[in-house]
Amino acid sequence: MSERRSHTAIARVLRLAAAASIALAAASCGGGFTQNYSHGYVFDEASLEQVPPGSSQEQVLLVLGTPSTVATVSGEVFYYISQKAQRTAFLEAKITDQRVLAVYFSQDRRVERIANYGLKDGKVFDFISRTTPTGGADQNIVRQILQGAQFRPNLPQ
């Protein structure tokens, strides 16, 4: 009888060790299989300093490159759209940040102002002026871009 208890005790210890091993392996997968993606134009502060108000449209194109899209709603605007996403293991990619860098030009094609739009508390927010812009055709475009854009990285399965 004691031999049988010994086998049962060993079997319990082995099952507990196996369960602990599986739990540790699963916990380590979260950090080991996380990938970050950047899609679109990702700018840095140094490049923005090279295009202050009054800069020519050509200088903006040289420093920032070709915009993602251009609008002529009320004056010309260059939009540089970016999105950051994170994917863990086999889960679907999750958007972690979306931005729209808008460069507004005057009639003589000089930079009037620059805005870096993103979503803050579900509302469009300018991270440069630290304001929530009010309505207008331009704000509707930015809102549609931020709320409608979905980046889905094509990854091997």
C-alpha positions as CSV (number, residue, x, y, z in Angstrom):
1,M,0.0,0.0,0.0
2,S,2.8,2.4,0.8
3,E,4.3,1.7,-2.6
4,R,1.1,2.9,-4.2
5,R,1.0,6.1,-2.1
6,S,4.6,6.7,-3.1
7,H,3.7,6.5,-6.8
8,T,0.6,8.7,-6.3
9,A,2.8,11.3,-4.5
10,I,5.4,11.2,-7.3
11,A,2.7,11.6,-9.9
12,R,1.3,14.6,-8.1
13,V,4.7,16.3,-7.9
14,L,5.3,15.6,-11.6
15,R,1.9,17.1,-12.5
16,L,2.5,20.1,-10.4
17,A,6.0,20.6,-11.9
18,A,4.5,20.2,-15.4
19,A,1.7,22.8,-14.7
20,A,4.3,25.2,-13.2
21,S,6.5,24.8,-16.3
22,I,3.6,25.5,-18.7
23,A,2.5,28.5,-16.7
24,L,6.1,29.9,-16.7
25,A,6.4,29.3,-20.5
26,A,3.0,31.0,-21.2
27,A,3.9,34.0,-19.0
28,S,7.2,34.5,-20.8
29,C,5.5,34.4,-24.3
30,G,3.9,37.8,-23.7
31,G,7.1,39.7,-23.7
32,G,9.0,37.5,-26.1
33,F,6.6,37.7,-29.0
34,T,5.6,41.4,-29.0
35,Q,6.3,43.3,-32.2
36,N,6.0,47.1,-32.7
37,Y,5.1,48.5,-36.1
38,S,5.2,52.0,-37.4
39,H,3.2,52.8,-40.5
40,G,3.3,56.1,-42.4
41,Y,5.3,59.2,-41.6
42,V,7.1,59.2,-38.2
43,F,8.6,62.6,-37.6
44,D,11.0,63.9,-35.0
45,E,11.2,67.3,-33.3
46,A,14.5,68.2,-35.1
47,S,12.7,68.0,-38.5
48,L,9.9,70.3,-37.3
49,E,12.4,72.9,-36.2
50,Q,13.7,73.0,-39.8
51,V,10.3,74.2,-41.1
52,P,9.2,77.1,-38.9
53,P,6.4,79.5,-39.9
54,G,7.5,81.4,-43.0
55,S,9.3,78.5,-44.6
56,S,8.6,77.8,-48.2
57,Q,6.6,74.8,-49.5
58,E,9.7,73.5,-51.2
59,Q,11.6,73.5,-47.9
60,V,8.8,71.5,-46.3
61,L,9.0,69.0,-49.1
62,L,12.8,68.7,-48.7
63,V,12.7,68.3,-45.0
64,L,9.5,66.3,-44.4
65,G,9.2,64.6,-47.8
66,T,6.1,63.9,-49.8
67,P,2.9,64.2,-47.7
68,S,0.5,61.3,-47.3
69,T,-2.3,63.5,-48.7
70,V,-2.9,67.2,-49.6
71,A,-6.1,69.2,-49.1
72,T,-7.1,72.5,-50.5
73,V,-10.1,73.1,-48.3
74,S,-9.3,76.7,-47.2
75,G,-5.7,77.1,-48.4
76,E,-3.3,74.3,-49.0
77,V,-2.5,71.8,-46.2
78,F,0.0,68.9,-46.3
79,Y,-1.0,65.9,-44.1
80,Y,1.6,63.4,-42.9
81,I,-0.3,60.5,-41.4
82,S,1.3,57.9,-39.0
83,Q,0.2,55.0,-37.0
84,K,1.9,52.8,-34.4
85,A,0.7,49.4,-33.6
86,Q,1.7,46.5,-31.4
87,R,1.1,42.8,-31.9
88,T,1.6,40.2,-29.2
89,A,2.1,36.6,-30.3
90,F,-0.9,35.4,-32.4
91,L,-3.3,38.2,-31.3
92,E,-4.5,40.9,-33.7
93,A,-2.4,44.1,-33.9
94,K,-3.6,46.8,-31.5
95,I,-3.2,50.5,-32.5
96,T,-1.2,52.3,-29.8
97,D,-1.0,55.8,-31.4
98,Q,-2.2,57.6,-34.5
99,R,-1.1,61.1,-35.5
100,V,-1.7,63.5,-38.3
101,L,1.0,66.2,-38.8
102,A,-0.7,69.1,-40.7
103,V,1.3,71.8,-42.3
104,Y,-0.8,74.8,-43.2
105,F,0.3,77.2,-46.0
106,S,-0.7,80.8,-46.8
107,Q,-1.7,81.9,-50.3
108,D,2.0,82.6,-51.1
109,R,2.9,79.0,-50.2
110,R,4.6,79.8,-46.9
111,V,4.1,77.8,-43.7
112,E,1.4,79.5,-41.6
113,R,1.4,77.0,-38.8
114,I,2.0,73.3,-38.0
115,A,-0.3,71.1,-36.0
116,N,0.3,67.6,-34.7
117,Y,-3.2,66.0,-34.3
118,G,-4.0,62.9,-32.4
119,L,-6.8,61.5,-30.2
120,K,-6.9,62.4,-26.5
121,D,-9.9,61.1,-24.5
122,G,-11.6,60.3,-27.8
123,K,-11.4,63.9,-29.2
124,V,-9.1,65.4,-31.8
125,F,-6.2,67.2,-29.9
126,D,-3.3,69.3,-31.2
127,F,-0.2,68.2,-29.3
128,I,1.8,71.2,-30.4
129,S,-0.6,74.0,-29.3
130,R,-2.1,71.8,-26.6
131,T,-5.7,72.6,-27.7
132,T,-8.8,70.8,-28.8
133,P,-9.6,72.4,-32.1
134,T,-13.2,73.5,-32.9
135,G,-15.2,72.5,-35.9
136,G,-14.6,73.2,-39.6
137,A,-14.0,71.3,-42.8
138,D,-10.4,70.8,-41.9
139,Q,-11.2,69.3,-38.5
140,N,-13.7,66.9,-40.1
141,I,-11.0,65.6,-42.4
142,V,-8.6,65.1,-39.5
143,R,-11.3,63.4,-37.4
144,Q,-12.1,61.0,-40.3
145,I,-8.5,60.1,-40.7
146,L,-7.9,59.5,-37.0
147,Q,-11.1,57.6,-36.4
148,G,-11.3,55.7,-39.7
149,A,-7.7,54.6,-40.3
150,Q,-6.9,51.0,-39.4
151,F,-3.4,49.6,-39.9
152,R,-3.3,45.8,-40.3
153,P,0.2,44.6,-40.7
154,N,0.6,41.6,-43.1
155,L,2.4,39.1,-41.1
156,P,3.3,35.5,-41.9
157,Q,0.9,33.1,-40.1
